[in-house]
Amino acid sequence: TEKLKYTVASTQSQNSSEESEQRHPSRSSSCGSSKDTEDENPPSLETLALQSDHLSSNQNAKSDKPDKGNRDNCYVAVTLKLKADVKEHHSVFVIGGTPTLGNWDTSNAVLMTRNKGVLWSVTLSLPQAQCIPFKFFIACQRNGSVWGRIKRWEIFPSDRTIEVKRGHQEDALTKDCGKFGRMNPRSKGSDTLACVDGAWLHRFKQLRLVFGPHVLADREQIGHQVVELFGNVHNEEKATTLQIQSADGWSKMLQLSHDSDTVAMDCVELKEIFPIQIHIPLPAVGPKMCSATILESHVSSKYGVLRLPLVAHDGTPVGIIHVKFQVVLPVQSGNLSHALQKTSWRTMKVVGHRGGGADKSARVDDSSGGAKHRTHVEENTLLSFVTASNMGAEYIEFDVQVTRDGVPVIYHDVALTIGPARIPIASITYKEFIQAHNWRPEMQVDAGLLDTPIKNGSSNRRSHSPPLRKSHNPTAAGLGLGGGSVFTRDSLIRDRFTSLDEVCKMVPTRTGFDVEVKFPTPEEIQEFGILPERNEWVDRTLSVLLPANKHRSIFLSSFDPDVCMMLRLKQPIIPVFFLTEAEKVETPDPRRQSLHAAVTWARKSHCWGIVTESWPLITAPEIAKHVKSQGLMLVTYGAGNNDSDNVVTQELAGVDGVCVDHVAHVVKSIRERN
């Protein structure tokens, strides 16, 4: 009651002051103009509190500086200057945590003016006595606003800041911000390390056209011929020049090489850029260009390969152009306040593979000839994740897929094995997936481990720690579970299946996540006849992870290059790593055929780093130096990481993280060495 009386009294005092200010303008507050009229209705409690706070702030302002009678005392004109070497059709924007700087919304960012060469500047009216965070980014512009994806932005460990001290008397203030992407241009080594990142769609859509060797969903090989000519028409040029033109006036000349070449077109709505014309000179046909046309209806599936008829200027068909397309849709609004920060791990991180280790990794022989064992908890379960965290894993790795009804769930294989049948995760609902943990009456392990399938006599109990069951089948004596025990699901400490949302809520936030986004391979697409839409697959996963990222450290990874590209384009917050088998597994996709190809694609798609099979680093540790020199982080996985000597070798080579099955053994070895 006393507080309310004080609030009402303060408000009445303020209203009296406002009436006096109307009669005597020279007495007006130094931090804003007064109201023109008074409220006829009595104020609410919320209004009283707000007015009291406003009055208190005005009184504080008056006590700090003299009354000048105008608003200019609270705001000062500040000129920001920056050096940024950008392309002619690109512009520099500034964005920050104040309404003047757009409140971190890219659609309201402030366009800077190019003065001369690489010099950019902008003059802003900023409030006094506030420490305002801000950063610069580069994008195309239309009518002074951001147009298309953001090309590059600054990613310092902490944002730039500017503060105008209270009582600043100068008419204007100039702040030299140095170079784009360098927080302190005078610091040692700042000229060699630019803290920038790039490629984010924010609110725009993108159509990607790829010219070059492709593999269709049904694994049909198109070959290296982008242009396939009919009859005796031949293109004698070694490299083909293409000109791509969209309906909104955008155009680009493309000189094709033996590798795939990608053209990306940004738009608010796809219909704005169609039809798209592809022109190609063919001297054997005539002096005029031959052309092909892409319509909006051609890309309605959002992913695929087009065979476009190529016609001469008189309408005569002369060949076919092969074009792979991918439509990328935005997933969130354009807010840069929590964008990626340029940080690195100071020590090598231990990542628990599928939590406490893969189901098939109960025993590993080390270099000394001994064997390492572990308490085996069923992989990709909550109990496995918590166990790995308690054993010392700083991150846990797990696999995410999306069910038919759009729920991201945790499971490694693309399909569930139920007896002799395999059922794709994408073809069942979340409820069916959860129930499937108890469906399987028969369980067979990987070929070579067991000669015959093992009968599963488990009950439908969902206890976190059911009793371990053992079988005396001598063919499994080498699995290392003790006493000739067989490696079956009954030999595991079991837990139920779970979802990504449940994992984010239940696993302690001190434990980071390495989230592998699974997607069917061309072979699996052919086997099961499924081809999920990548946008929905990725969006469902990000919708759970982006809110969780505020409370824990997360990074994303995928073996699918297009999924990695989409994860990167759709959001600027969670780092993305490209997974590669490093030539250990044959694949028709040229981006996955070697470690070198993986590094090239990771840089091209703006990934944070790569996750590779460990055997190349164990065999030739100097590879780590090459990968790191490309500005990429390096994480490894594989059975070789369960040997502590191999882990030490990689740590000395500069590897940033190791994904291991025997968490306790590796963590103990690293701690003893350090």
C-alpha positions in Angstrom: 0.0 0.0 0.0 2.8 2.4 0.9 4.5 1.6 -2.4 1.3 2.3 -4.3 0.8 5.6 -2.5 4.4 6.6 -3.4 3.8 5.6 -7.0 0.6 7.6 -7.3 2.2 10.5 -5.6 5.2 10.3 -8.0 2.8 10.1 -11.0 0.8 13.2 -9.7 4.0 15.0 -9.3 5.0 14.1 -12.9 1.6 15.2 -14.3 2.0 18.5 -12.5 5.4 18.9 -14.0 4.1 18.2 -17.4 1.4 20.9 -17.0 4.1 23.3 -16.0 6.2 22.3 -19.0 3.3 23.1 -21.3 3.1 26.6 -19.8 6.8 27.0 -19.6 8.6 25.1 -22.4 12.0 26.2 -21.2 11.6 23.9 -18.2 11.0 20.7 -20.3 13.0 17.6 -19.5 16.4 17.1 -21.1 15.5 13.5 -22.2 12.4 13.9 -24.3 9.4 16.1 -25.0 6.3 16.2 -22.9 2.8 14.9 -23.7 0.4 17.1 -25.6 -2.7 16.0 -23.7 -3.4 14.2 -20.4 -5.1 10.9 -20.0 -8.8 11.4 -19.0 -9.1 7.8 -17.6 -7.4 6.9 -14.3 -4.2 5.0 -14.9 -3.9 1.3 -14.3 -1.4 -0.3 -11.9 0.9 -1.3 -14.8 0.7 2.3 -16.2 1.5 3.7 -12.7 4.6 1.4 -12.4 5.8 2.3 -15.9 5.4 6.0 -15.3 7.2 5.8 -12.0 10.1 4.0 -13.6 10.2 6.7 -16.4 10.1 9.4 -13.8 12.9 7.8 -11.9 15.1 7.5 -15.0 14.4 11.2 -15.8 15.5 12.3 -12.4 18.7 10.3 -12.7 19.3 11.8 -16.1 18.9 15.3 -14.7 21.3 14.6 -11.9 24.1 13.6 -14.3 24.0 16.5 -16.8 22.6 20.0 -17.1 19.1 20.6 -18.6 19.5 21.9 -22.2 15.8 21.7 -23.0 16.0 19.4 -26.1 16.3 15.8 -27.0 19.8 16.1 -28.4 21.4 15.7 -25.0 20.4 12.0 -24.9 21.5 11.1 -28.4 24.8 11.7 -30.1 25.7 11.4 -33.8 28.2 8.6 -34.1 30.1 7.9 -37.4 31.3 4.3 -37.8 34.2 3.8 -40.2 35.3 0.3 -41.6 37.7 -1.1 -44.1 36.1 -4.0 -46.1 37.2 -5.4 -49.4 34.0 -6.6 -51.0 32.8 -7.3 -54.5 31.3 -4.5 -56.6 27.7 -5.7 -56.3 28.0 -6.4 -52.5 27.4 -4.0 -49.7 28.3 -3.7 -46.0 25.6 -3.5 -43.3 25.8 -2.8 -39.6 23.4 -4.4 -37.1 23.2 -4.3 -33.3 21.2 -4.4 -30.1 19.4 -1.1 -30.3 16.4 0.0 -32.5 18.7 2.3 -34.4 20.7 -0.7 -35.5 17.7 -3.0 -36.1 17.7 -4.9 -32.8 19.6 -7.7 -34.5 16.9 -8.1 -37.2 18.7 -8.4 -40.6 15.6 -6.9 -42.3 16.2 -3.6 -40.4 20.0 -3.5 -40.6 21.7 -0.2 -41.6 23.4 0.1 -45.0 26.8 1.7 -45.0 28.1 4.0 -47.7 31.1 3.1 -49.8 33.4 6.2 -49.7 36.4 5.2 -51.6 37.8 1.8 -52.5 37.6 -0.4 -49.4 36.4 2.5 -47.0 32.8 2.3 -45.7 31.1 4.7 -43.2 27.7 5.4 -41.7 26.4 8.1 -39.3 24.0 7.0 -36.6 22.2 8.7 -33.7 23.0 6.6 -30.6 21.9 7.0 -27.0 24.2 8.0 -24.3 25.3 5.9 -21.3 24.6 2.6 -23.1 27.0 -0.1 -24.1 25.6 -1.2 -27.5 26.8 -4.5 -29.1 27.0 -4.5 -32.9 28.7 -6.3 -35.8 29.1 -5.9 -39.6 27.9 -8.2 -42.3 28.1 -8.3 -46.1 25.1 -8.9 -48.4 23.5 -7.7 -51.6 21.1 -4.8 -51.3 17.9 -3.6 -53.0 16.5 -0.2 -52.1 18.8 0.0 -49.1 17.7 -3.3 -47.6 19.3 -6.7 -47.4 18.6 -8.8 -50.5 19.3 -12.5 -50.7 21.5 -14.6 -48.4 24.0 -13.0 -46.1 27.4 -13.6 -47.7 29.7 -13.1 -44.7 29.3 -11.8 -41.1 31.6 -11.3 -38.1 31.8 -14.1 -35.5 34.0 -12.8 -32.7 33.9 -14.5 -29.3 32.1 -11.4 -28.2 30.5 -8.7 -30.4 31.9 -5.3 -31.0 30.6 -2.6 -28.6 30.3 1.2 -28.6 29.5 3.4 -25.6 28.8 7.1 -25.7 29.6 8.5 -22.2 26.9 10.5 -20.5 27.4 14.3 -20.9 29.3 14.0 -24.2 29.4 17.6 -25.5 30.8 17.1 -29.0 28.4 17.5 -31.9 29.6 14.1 -33.4 31.8 11.2 -32.5 33.8 9.1 -34.9 34.8 5.5 -34.2 37.3 3.7 -36.4 36.3 0.0 -36.4 39.4 -1.2 -38.3 39.0 -4.1 -40.8 36.0 -6.2 -41.4 36.3 -9.5 -39.4 39.1 -8.3 -37.2 38.2 -7.1 -33.7 41.5 -5.6 -32.8 43.6 -4.7 -35.9 46.7 -4.0 -33.7 46.7 -7.4 -32.0 49.3 -10.0 -32.9 48.4 -12.2 -35.8 45.2 -10.4 -36.6 46.2 -9.9 -40.2 46.3 -13.6 -40.8 43.1 -14.7 -39.1 39.7 -13.2 -40.2 36.9 -14.0 -37.8 34.1 -14.2 -40.4 31.6 -16.8 -41.5 29.1 -16.9 -44.3 26.1 -18.3 -46.2 22.8 -17.8 -44.4 19.4 -17.5 -46.1 17.6 -15.9 -43.1 14.2 -15.1 -44.8 15.0 -15.9 -48.4 14.6 -19.0 -50.5 17.2 -20.4 -52.8 17.3 -22.5 -55.9 20.5 -24.4 -56.5 21.3 -25.7 -60.0 24.3 -28.1 -60.3 25.9 -28.8 -63.6 28.2 -31.8 -63.7 28.4 -35.5 -62.8 25.4 -36.5 -60.7 23.8 -39.7 -59.3 20.1 -40.0 -59.4 18.0 -41.3 -56.5 17.8 -44.6 -58.3 21.6 -44.6 -58.7 21.4 -44.1 -62.5 24.7 -42.6 -63.5 24.4 -39.6 -65.8 28.0 -39.3 -66.6 30.3 -36.4 -67.1 28.5 -34.9 -70.1 26.5 -31.9 -69.1 25.3 -31.4 -72.6 24.4 -34.5 -74.6 24.0 -33.7 -78.4 21.9 -35.6 -80.9 23.1 -37.3 -84.1 26.3 -36.0 -85.7 26.2 -32.6 -83.9 29.4 -32.3 -81.8 30.7 -29.7 -79.5 34.4 -29.4 -80.2 35.1 -27.1 -77.2 36.7 -28.9 -74.1 34.9 -26.6 -71.7 31.3 -25.5 -72.2 30.2 -21.9 -71.5 26.7 -21.5 -70.2 24.7 -18.3 -69.6 21.9 -18.5 -67.0 19.2 -15.8 -66.9 16.3 -15.6 -64.5 13.0 -13.7 -65.0 13.9 -11.1 -62.4 16.9 -9.9 -64.4 19.7 -12.0 -62.7 22.3 -13.5 -65.0 25.6 -15.4 -64.7 28.2 -16.8 -67.1 29.4 -20.2 -66.1 32.6 -21.9 -67.5 32.1 -25.6 -66.8 34.9 -27.8 -65.6 35.3 -31.5 -65.0 33.9 -31.0 -61.5 30.4 -30.0 -60.6 29.5 -26.3 -60.8 26.7 -24.8 -58.7 24.6 -21.7 -59.4 22.6 -20.4 -56.5 19.7 -18.0 -57.0 18.0 -16.2 -54.0 14.4 -15.0 -54.0 11.5 -14.2 -51.7 9.2 -16.4 -53.7 10.3 -19.0 -56.3 7.8 -17.7 -58.9 9.8 -14.4 -59.2 12.8 -16.1 -60.9 10.9 -18.3 -63.4 11.2 -19.0 -66.3 15.0 -19.5 -66.2 16.8 -19.6 -69.5 20.0 -21.5 -70.1 22.0 -20.4 -73.2 24.9 -22.3 -74.7 27.0 -21.5 -77.8 27.4 -24.5 -80.2 29.5 -23.5 -83.2 28.6 -26.8 -84.9 24.9 -25.7 -84.9 25.3 -22.1 -85.9 26.4 -18.7 -84.7 23.4 -18.1 -82.5 22.9 -19.5 -79.0 21.0 -22.7 -78.3 18.8 -22.6 -75.2 16.9 -24.6 -72.7 14.1 -23.4 -70.3 13.4 -24.3 -66.6 9.8 -23.7 -65.4 8.6 -23.5 -61.9 6.7 -26.7 -62.3 10.0 -28.5 -63.1 11.2 -28.0 -59.5 7.9 -28.7 -57.6 9.5 -31.8 -56.0 12.3 -29.5 -54.5 15.0 -32.0 -55.4 15.9 -34.1 -58.5 17.7 -34.1 -61.9 16.2 -32.4 -65.0 16.8 -33.5 -68.6 16.1 -30.3 -70.4 15.7 -30.3 -74.2 18.2 -28.0 -75.9 16.9 -26.3 -79.0 18.5 -24.1 -81.7 17.3 -20.6 -82.4 14.9 -22.0 -85.1 13.3 -24.4 -82.6 15.2 -27.5 -83.8 16.1 -30.0 -81.0 19.8 -30.5 -80.9 20.4 -32.2 -77.5 19.8 -32.5 -73.8 21.2 -30.6 -70.8 21.4 -32.4 -67.5 20.8 -30.2 -64.4 20.5 -31.3 -60.8 18.3 -28.9 -58.7 17.7 -28.4 -55.0 15.2 -25.9 -53.4 16.3 -24.7 -50.0 13.7 -23.0 -47.8 14.4 -20.8 -44.8 13.7 -22.1 -41.3 13.8 -19.1 -39.0 13.7 -15.3 -39.0 16.7 -13.1 -39.6 18.1 -12.6 -36.2 21.9 -12.4 -35.8 22.0 -11.9 -32.0 23.1 -15.5 -31.3 25.1 -16.1 -34.5 28.1 -18.4 -34.5 31.0 -17.2 -32.3 34.5 -17.8 -33.5 35.8 -20.1 -30.7 37.8 -23.3 -30.7 38.4 -26.1 -28.2 41.5 -25.5 -26.2 41.9 -29.2 -25.5 40.9 -32.3 -27.4 37.3 -33.3 -26.6 36.1 -36.9 -26.0 32.8 -37.7 -27.7 30.9 -40.7 -26.6 29.9 -42.7 -29.7 26.1 -43.3 -29.6 26.4 -42.4 -25.9 28.3 -45.1 -24.0 29.5 -46.8 -27.2 28.1 -48.8 -30.1 26.4 -52.1 -29.4 29.0 -54.1 -31.3 32.0 -52.6 -29.4 32.0 -54.6 -26.1 35.6 -55.5 -26.6 38.6 -53.9 -28.3 42.1 -55.2 -28.6 44.7 -52.5 -27.9 48.2 -52.2 -29.3 49.8 -53.9 -26.3 47.9 -57.1 -27.0 45.5 -56.8 -24.2 41.7 -56.3 -24.4 39.6 -53.5 -23.1 36.0 -54.2 -21.9 33.2 -51.9 -20.8 29.9 -52.2 -19.1 27.6 -52.3 -22.1 24.5 -50.0 -22.1 22.2 -50.2 -25.1 23.3 -47.5 -27.7 21.4 -44.4 -28.5 19.3 -44.4 -25.3 18.9 -42.0 -22.5 20.7 -44.3 -20.1 23.6 -44.6 -22.5 23.9 -40.8 -22.8 23.8 -40.2 -19.0 26.3 -43.0 -18.5 28.8 -41.6 -21.0 28.4 -38.1 -19.4 29.2 -39.6 -15.9 32.2 -41.4 -17.4 33.8 -38.1 -18.5 32.5 -37.6 -22.1 32.3 -33.9 -22.8 30.0 -34.6 -25.8 27.8 -37.5 -26.8 27.2 -38.5 -30.4 23.8 -39.8 -31.6 21.9 -40.3 -34.8 18.6 -38.4 -35.6 16.0 -39.5 -38.1 12.4 -38.2 -38.7 9.3 -40.4 -38.4 6.4 -40.4 -40.8 4.5 -38.0 -38.6 7.5 -35.6 -38.4 9.0 -36.4 -35.0 12.9 -36.5 -34.7 13.9 -39.7 -33.0 17.2 -41.3 -32.0 18.2 -44.4 -34.0 21.3 -45.4 -35.9 20.1 -47.5 -38.9 17.8 -46.1 -41.5 15.5 -49.1 -40.9 14.4 -51.1 -37.9 15.2 -54.8 -37.9 12.2 -56.8 -36.7 12.9 -60.4 -37.2 13.7 -61.0 -40.9 12.1 -57.7 -41.9 13.6 -54.2 -42.1 11.2 -51.3 -41.8 12.4 -47.7 -42.6 12.0 -45.2 -39.7 10.6 -42.7 -42.2 7.6 -45.0 -42.9 6.4 -45.4 -39.3 4.8 -43.1 -36.8 6.5 -42.0 -33.5 4.1 -44.2 -31.5 5.0 -47.2 -33.6 8.7 -46.4 -33.2 8.5 -46.3 -29.4 6.6 -49.6 -29.4 9.1 -51.2 -31.8 11.6 -51.6 -28.9 9.5 -54.5 -27.7 8.4 -55.8 -31.1 11.5 -57.7 -32.1 11.0 -61.4 -31.1 14.3 -62.4 -32.8 17.6 -60.6 -33.0 20.6 -61.3 -35.2 23.8 -59.5 -34.9 26.2 -58.4 -37.6 27.3 -61.1 -40.0 30.5 -62.8 -38.8 29.9 -62.4 -35.1 27.2 -65.1 -34.7 26.5 -68.1 -36.8 22.8 -68.4 -35.8 20.1 -65.9 -34.7 19.6 -65.6 -31.0 16.1 -66.0 -29.6 15.1 -63.0 -27.6 13.4 -64.1 -24.4 13.1 -60.6 -22.9 9.9 -59.4 -21.4 8.0 -56.2 -22.2 9.4 -54.5 -19.1 10.7 -51.0 -19.7 13.1 -51.0 -16.7 16.3 -49.0 -17.1 18.4 -51.9 -15.8 16.9 -55.4 -16.4 19.0 -58.4 -15.5 21.7 -59.4 -17.9 21.0 -62.6 -19.8 23.7 -65.0 -21.0 23.9 -67.8 -23.5 26.5 -70.4 -23.8 26.8 -70.5 -27.5 30.6 -71.1 -28.1 30.6 -69.2 -31.4 30.4 -66.0 -29.5 33.1 -66.7 -26.9 35.4 -64.0 -28.4 33.0 -61.1 -27.8 34.5 -60.3 -24.4 31.4 -60.2 -22.4 32.8 -62.8 -20.0 32.1 -66.6 -19.7 31.4 -67.1 -23.3 28.4 -64.8 -23.2 26.6 -64.0 -26.4 26.2 -60.5 -27.7 22.5 -60.1 -27.9 20.1 -57.4 -26.9 19.5 -59.4 -23.7 23.2 -59.0 -22.9 22.8 -55.2 -22.8 21.6 -53.0 -20.0 18.5 -51.9 -21.9 16.5 -48.8 -22.1 13.6 -47.8 -24.3 13.8 -45.8 -27.6 13.6 -42.1 -27.3 13.1 -38.8 -29.2 15.4 -35.8 -29.8 13.1 -33.6 -27.7 13.3 -35.9 -24.7 17.1 -36.2 -25.0 17.4 -32.4 -25.0 15.3 -32.2 -21.8 16.7 -35.2 -19.9 20.5 -35.2 -20.5 22.4 -32.8 -18.3 23.2 -29.5 -20.0 26.9 -29.8 -19.1 27.1 -32.5 -21.8 27.4 -31.3 -25.4 25.7 -32.9 -28.4 27.2 -34.2 -31.6 24.0 -34.6 -33.6 24.4 -36.7 -36.8 21.5 -36.0 -39.1 20.9 -39.3 -40.9 19.5 -39.4 -44.4 19.0 -42.4 -46.7 21.8 -43.1 -49.1 21.0 -43.7 -52.8 21.3 -47.5 -52.1 18.8 -47.3 -49.3 16.5 -45.1 -51.3 16.5 -47.8 -54.0 16.1 -50.6 -51.5 13.1 -49.1 -49.6 11.6 -46.9 -52.2 11.6 -43.8 -50.0 13.0 -40.3 -50.6 12.2 -37.9 -47.7 12.0 -34.2 -48.5 15.3 -32.7 -47.2 13.8 -29.4 -46.2 11.2 -31.0 -43.9 13.7 -33.5 -42.6 16.2 -30.8 -41.6 13.6 -28.3 -40.4 12.0 -30.8 -38.0 15.5 -31.4 -36.5 16.4 -27.8 -36.2 13.1 -26.8 -34.6 14.1 -28.9 -31.6 17.8 -28.1 -31.5 17.8 -24.3 -32.0 16.0 -23.6 -28.6 18.2 -26.2 -26.9 21.3 -24.6 -28.2 20.9 -21.7 -25.7 21.7 -24.0 -22.8 24.3 -26.5 -24.1 27.1 -26.8 -26.7 25.9 -28.5 -29.9 27.4 -29.2 -33.3 25.7 -30.9 -36.3 27.1 -33.5 -38.7 26.0 -35.6 -41.7 27.3 -37.9 -44.3 24.9 -36.4 -46.8 26.6 -33.4 -48.5 23.3 -31.7 -49.4 22.0 -32.1 -45.9 25.2 -30.4 -44.6 24.7 -27.6 -47.1 21.1 -27.1 -46.0 21.9 -27.2 -42.3 24.4 -24.4 -42.9 22.2 -22.3 -45.1 19.2 -22.5 -42.8 20.7 -21.2 -39.6 23.9 -19.3 -38.4 23.9 -20.6 -34.8 24.9 -24.3 -34.6 28.2 -25.3 -36.2 28.0 -27.9 -39.0 30.6 -30.6 -39.7 30.8 -32.8 -42.8 31.2 -36.5 -42.2 33.4 -38.6 -44.5 34.4 -42.3 -44.6 37.9 -41.2 -46.0 37.9 -43.8 -48.8 37.1 -46.6 -46.4 33.6 -47.1 -48.0 33.0 -46.8 -51.8 30.5 -44.2 -52.7 29.3 -42.8 -56.1 29.1 -39.3 -54.8 32.4 -37.5 -55.7 32.1 -35.2 -52.6 32.5 -38.3 -50.4 35.1 -40.3 -52.2 38.2 -39.0 -50.4 39.4 -36.9 -47.5 40.6 -34.2 -49.9 37.1 -34.0 -51.5 35.6 -33.7 -48.0 37.8 -30.8 -47.1 37.0 -29.1 -50.4 33.3 -29.5 -49.9 33.4 -28.4 -46.3 35.1 -25.2 -47.3 32.8 -24.6 -50.2 29.6 -25.1 -48.1 31.0 -23.1 -45.2 31.0 -26.0 -42.8 32.8 -25.6 -39.5 35.0 -28.7 -39.9 35.0 -32.3 -40.9 34.5 -35.6 -39.0 36.5 -38.4 -40.6 37.4 -42.0 -40.0 40.5 -42.0 -37.8 42.7 -44.4 -39.8 44.2 -41.7 -42.1 45.2 -39.6 -39.0 46.6 -42.7 -37.2 48.6 -43.6 -40.3 49.7 -40.1 -41.3 49.2 -37.6 -38.4 50.5 -34.8 -40.5 47.2 -34.8 -42.4 45.7 -32.9 -39.4 48.0 -29.9 -40.1 46.7 -29.7 -43.7 43.1 -29.8 -42.6 43.6 -27.2 -39.9 45.4 -25.0 -42.4 42.2 -24.8 -44.4 40.5 -23.1 -41.4 38.6 -26.3 -40.5 38.2 -28.1 -37.2 38.9 -31.8 -37.2 37.1 -34.7 -35.3 37.7 -38.4 -35.9 35.7 -41.6 -35.3 36.2 -45.3 -35.7 37.4 -48.4 -33.8 41.0 -47.1 -33.8 40.0 -44.4 -31.4 39.4 -47.0 -28.6 43.2 -47.5 -28.4 44.5 -44.8 -26.1 47.9 -44.8 -27.9 46.1 -43.8 -31.1 44.2 -41.1 -29.3 47.5 -39.6 -27.9 48.9 -39.6 -31.5 46.0 -37.6 -32.7 46.1 -35.2 -29.8 49.7 -34.4 -30.5 48.8 -33.9 -34.2 46.2 -31.3 -33.3 43.0 -33.2 -33.7 40.1 -31.3 -32.0 38.0 -34.3 -30.9 37.8 -38.1 -30.9 34.5 -40.1 -31.0 35.1 -43.3 -28.9 33.2 -46.3 -27.7 35.3 -47.0 -24.6 34.7 -43.6 -22.9 36.0 -44.4 -19.4 39.2 -46.1 -20.8 40.1 -43.2 -23.1 39.2 -40.4 -20.6 41.3 -42.1 -18.0 44.3 -42.4 -20.4 44.1 -38.7 -21.4 43.8 -37.5 -17.7 46.8 -39.7 -16.7 48.9 -38.3 -19.5 48.0 -34.7 -18.8 
